[in-house]
Amino acid sequence: MHVSFDPWSPAFVADPYPAYAALRAAGRAHWFEPTGQWLIPHHSDVSALLRDRRLGRTYLHRFTHEEFGRTPPPAAHEPFTTLNGQGLLDLEAPDHPRIRRLVSKAFTPRTVENLAPTVRRLAAGLVDALVAQGGGDLLAEVAEPLPVAVIAEMLGVPEEDRAPLRPWSAAICGMFELNPSEETAKAAVRASEEFSAYLRGLIAERRKAPGDDLISALIAAHDEGERLTEQEMVSTCVLLLNAGHEATVNTTVNGWRTLFHHPEQLAALRAAPASLPTALEELLRYDTPLQLFERWVLDDIEIGGQVIGRGAEVALLFGSANRDPERFTDPDTLDLTRADNPHVSFGAGIHYCLGAPLARLELAASFGELLRKAPAMRLVAEPEWQPGYVIRGLKELVVEV
């Protein structure tokens, strides 16, 4: 049954959906020996477990590694472990709600709406450049620079310092794949050290000369007694950059690849651009960039008669949940008018994606500009997939306009 679930296979990465269908048909929880995890493929279970406080992104708020039956991470990985472990995504109460409350002020509806003119201006400039040169790599020319520029602007990273941000992010995110290699770990450690050092320098500058940016706001909150350590500031900024652009980049290129493979749906969208918000939700469901999300079992749970004990790890299969026929009508059919669409691409529960409103704004801006200004845009060649499975995206997407 598990032969078809092979997250290291290029063929599987290119199309994991038949394997997901086999997993759903075979049951609700499947032990996967290569990663030592329980695979959870059904929408109802994934949705419920995302909200279940018997699971956590970490266990260290309740147990030591030894108490939990786990081996501590290697000492050589410490720069990555510290950076990642103090980030919002991998924290639980009481630290998670404290930091999320502070950071969420940057993502209120009003704040995001105030960003809209900047996002639209940046998207328009990138698309204009792509059109002027007759096409190019949509990933490198539009999908990537837009969210990186937006989140760097929010953090207050000067334009001349932004070139290393994407490489640092890519190296760190390599550790979120299943069973990362030692080479991947070394790259992540290097990136963690360099990125942390840069941000500590930027924080020191903002202490002396505050600006109208998130780092300055976090410093001010700390000075007012909100108890945010410098490491928490650094880890928060790295997470915001990583999460603030990885999903948007991959949703953009995966989404356009999907549209090119469904020309009748693309034609309908071009004819009715006002339907873009609904269409974007369907693109997020149909081929989500985040295929799997891990949680630790802090107290015993039971799924479909299978008891999963404390100390285990579950792999919530977002890509499978979004194609579950028990929740979605004709789930393997792309329907850009789909109204009932409770996809889990942004997660759920206390770790629901804080930047979801900003991601939607960025996607609407870039897709809208491309639909308007490049109405004849077409795919030059079928793209190749990156080797990663957890964060799933393309190497490039070359188009002509």
Secondary structure, DSSP 8 states (H G I E B T S, - for coil): -GGG--TT-HHHHH--HHHHHHHHHH-S-EEETTTTEEEE--HHHHHHHHT-TTEES-STTT--TTTTT-----GGGHHHHHHHHTSGGG--TTHHHHHHHHHGGGGSHHHHHHHHHHHHHHHHHHHHHHHHTTEEEHIIIIITHHHHHHHHHHHT--GGG-TTHHHHHHHHHGGGSSS--HHHHHHHHHHHHHHHHHHHHHHHHHHHS--SSHHHHHHHHIIIII---HHHHHHHHHHHHHHHHHHHHHHHHHHHHHHHT-HHHHHHHHH-GGGHHHHHHHHHHHT-SB-EEEEEESS-EEETTEEE-TT-EEEEEHHHHTT-TTTSSSTTS--TT-------TT--GGGS-TTHHHHHHHHHHHHHHHHHH-TT-EESS---B-S-SSB--BS--EEE-
